[in-house]
């Protein structure tokens, strides 16, 4: 199983990491990125374990941070299509 982070999702991840670095320093930025890596590992290990949000799109919330990862599974690949703040514009992932 291969995980591919789409460019829009990559930008969202970088923006969130910059926010945490600016708001609270590099430690919080690293904690965010570490939790994101753990979520990616869980998704790769069992991609169908997370609930379907809409259509074939699945999602999972990070534990410590208010971000949701949206992804689709195609054959042997997992495509991360969005990493969005869970309380802002929740349907933004649609159409990706």
PLY file of the C-alpha trace (Angstrom):
ply
format ascii 1.0
element vertex 96
property float x
property float y
property float z
element edge 95
property int vertex1
property int vertex2
end_header
0.00 0.00 0.00
1.36 3.37 -1.04
0.29 6.70 0.46
0.20 9.69 -1.87
-0.51 13.16 -0.52
-2.12 15.29 -3.21
-0.72 18.83 -3.72
-3.72 20.64 -2.17
-3.54 18.43 0.91
0.23 19.03 1.12
-0.40 22.79 1.09
-2.99 22.43 3.84
-0.55 20.42 5.95
2.22 22.98 5.46
-0.17 25.84 6.35
-1.28 24.09 9.56
2.34 23.33 10.52
3.29 26.99 9.93
0.35 28.11 12.05
1.37 25.90 14.98
5.01 26.97 14.68
4.02 30.64 14.70
1.37 30.31 17.43
3.28 28.14 19.88
6.71 27.35 18.52
8.49 24.46 16.84
7.56 21.89 19.48
3.86 22.14 18.70
4.61 22.07 14.97
6.58 18.86 15.44
3.83 17.36 17.59
1.30 18.10 14.83
3.49 16.54 12.15
4.22 13.53 14.35
0.53 12.90 14.97
-0.12 13.29 11.25
2.55 10.66 10.51
0.92 8.31 13.02
-2.46 8.81 11.35
-0.92 8.12 7.94
0.61 4.90 9.29
-2.79 3.82 10.67
-4.46 4.57 7.35
-1.87 2.54 5.42
-2.15 -0.37 7.87
-5.95 -0.57 7.60
-7.42 1.85 5.07
-10.94 0.43 5.32
-11.00 0.76 9.12
-11.99 4.42 8.98
-15.54 5.55 8.24
-16.80 6.58 4.84
-17.62 10.27 4.94
-19.22 10.53 1.51
-19.09 8.39 -1.59
-15.73 6.62 -1.55
-14.08 9.25 0.63
-12.99 8.15 4.08
-11.84 10.32 6.95
-10.20 10.29 10.32
-9.68 12.92 12.99
-6.34 13.55 14.59
-6.44 12.97 18.34
-4.77 16.07 19.70
-5.34 18.54 16.88
-8.66 19.58 15.32
-7.78 18.32 11.84
-9.44 15.67 9.72
-7.67 13.72 7.00
-9.76 12.82 3.97
-8.58 10.07 1.65
-9.63 7.65 -1.06
-8.36 4.15 -1.72
-7.73 3.11 -5.32
-6.29 -0.33 -5.96
-3.12 -0.46 -3.84
-2.83 3.30 -3.31
-4.20 5.66 -0.69
-4.63 9.24 -1.88
-4.86 11.92 0.79
-7.08 14.55 -0.79
-7.41 16.97 2.13
-6.20 17.79 5.62
-8.69 20.31 6.96
-9.54 21.96 10.23
-12.53 20.01 11.51
-14.58 23.10 12.34
-13.94 25.24 9.28
-15.71 24.72 5.98
-16.22 20.99 6.52
-17.29 20.26 2.93
-14.21 21.80 1.34
-12.85 18.37 0.40
-15.76 17.79 -2.01
-14.84 17.81 -5.66
-11.22 16.87 -5.14
0 1
1 2
2 3
3 4
4 5
5 6
6 7
7 8
8 9
9 10
10 11
11 12
12 13
13 14
14 15
15 16
16 17
17 18
18 19
19 20
20 21
21 22
22 23
23 24
24 25
25 26
26 27
27 28
28 29
29 30
30 31
31 32
32 33
33 34
34 35
35 36
36 37
37 38
38 39
39 40
40 41
41 42
42 43
43 44
44 45
45 46
46 47
47 48
48 49
49 50
50 51
51 52
52 53
53 54
54 55
55 56
56 57
57 58
58 59
59 60
60 61
61 62
62 63
63 64
64 65
65 66
66 67
67 68
68 69
69 70
70 71
71 72
72 73
73 74
74 75
75 76
76 77
77 78
78 79
79 80
80 81
81 82
82 83
83 84
84 85
85 86
86 87
87 88
88 89
89 90
90 91
91 92
92 93
93 94
94 95
